[in-house]
């Protein structure tokens, strides 16, 4: 029987404060995704049960699911970046020697991080425009811009994740075959 301690799924390989940030971002992503999916399931099931058993539909169900879809999507892009689950086109990368691959991966991670931080910046500008419009959700009567608040958070977390990935990759020693 194996007596080893189970590995913490949120443990980071980064040293010092970067490791603490990485671990906390991992925990936040997990909580946001789990809570978002569970709330969406509960909301949908409650609406179906209410509609078919009591002939009463939850008036806010569609709007709440829309908010949760945005939350799950933008927390999910950061999670996918952490897990290395984004689509890659690797024909050129695969033909390179290991040291060049490392440099390429660091460069790709940094460029992607800059793009994510840029999208975060522009999404904040969009949210400010929506906030100034004064629009509210019809059923929940909450400002429309609230549902978009997860967009810059998701882009920022993804940019942070790619930055941490670049740091992790730059700390790895690769030997040539």
N, C-alpha and C positions, 0 to 999 in steps of 0.2 A: 504494500500500500504506500502511496506517495504522500509524504508528510510535508511537502513544500507549501509555503503560504501562497494563497492565490494572489496573482499579480493585480495591482490596482489598475483598472482600465484607464484611469485619468493620470497615471504617473507620467512624468515628462523626462525625456533624456537630456533636456537642456540644463545647464548649470545655473545656480543662484536664482536671482529674481526672475529671469526669463523662464525658468522651470516652474516657478510659482504662478506666473501669468499664464503659461501654457496649460497647466493643470486646472486652473480656475476657469479658463475659457472652455476647456473640454467639459468640465462639469456643467457650466452654463448652457452649452450647446445641448448636452444630453437632457437636461431638465426642460429646456424650451421645446425640444422635439417630443419628448415623452408627454409632457403636459398638453402640448398642442394637439397631438394625435388623440390622446385620451378625451380631451374636451370635445374635439370634433366628433368622435364616435358617440360620446354621451349625448351631445346635442342632436345628432342625426337620429340616433335610436329613440330619444325622447320625442322628437318631432314625429317620427313614424308611428310610435305607439299612441301618441296623442291624436294623430290624424285618423288612425284606423280603429282604435278602441273607443275614443271619446268624441270623435268627429270635431276635434279642436286642434288646429295646427299652431305651433309656436310662431308668433308673428315676427320674431327676430331671428329665427333659425338661419335663414339664408345669409343675412348680414354677418352673423357671428361666424358662420363657416367661412365666409369670404375673408374675414379678419384672420382666422386661424390658418387658412391656406397661405396667406401672405407671411405669417409668422413662421410656419413650417418650411416654406420655400427658402426664406432668407436665413433662417437658422441652419437649414439643411445645406446651403452652399458652403458655409464655413465647416460644417461637419464633413462634407464630401472632400473638401480641401485637406482636412486633417487626415482622413483615411486614404487619400490618394485615389479617389474614385472618379475624378473628372476625366473626360475623354482626352486622349493624347494621340497626337500624330507623331509617330516615332521612327519613321524610315531613316531620316538623316541622323537622328540621335543614336539609333542602333548601329550605324556604320562607323561611329566615332570610337577612338580609344577611350579607356576608362577615365583618364584625367580630363579629357575634353568633355566627356559626358557630365562629369561633376560640375565643371565650369558652366556648361550649358544649362544644367538643372538649376544652379544658383541664379543664373541670369534670368531664366524663365520665371522662377519664383519671385524674383525682385520686380520684374516687369509686370507680372500679374498682380503683385501687391500694390504697385503704383496705380495700375488700372482700377483696382478695387477701391483704393482710397479716393481716386478721382470720381468714381461713380458714387461713392458716399457723399462727397462734396456736392455734386450735382443733384443728388436725390434730396439733400437738405434744402437746396434752393427750390426744388419743385414743391416740397412740403410747405415751405413758407408761402409760395404762391397759392397753394390750395387753402392754407390756413387763412390767408387774406381774403379769399373768396367768400368765406363764411358759410359754405355748404355744410349741411348736416345729413347724417344717414336717416332715411325716412322712418324706419321702424324704431331704431335705438335712440334717435334724436341726439347722437353724439357727433362732434365735428368729424368730417370726412378725413381730414388730415391725420387723425389718430390711427386709422387703419394702415397708413403708410409709414408710421414711425419705425416699424421693424425693418424697412428697406435700408436706411442708412446704417442701422445697427448691424444688419446682416453683412452689408458690404464692408463695414469697418472690421467686423470679426473675421471675415474672409481675408481682408488685406493683412490683418494682424497674423492670421494663420500662415499665409504665404511668406510673410516676413520671418516668422519663427522657423518655417521650413527652410528658408535660405540660410538662416543661422545654423540650424542643425546640419544641413548639407555641407556648409563650409567647415564645420568642426570634424567631419568624417575624413579620415585618412584613407586614400585609395592608392593601392600599389599597382603598378603596371605589370601585366602578365609576362 
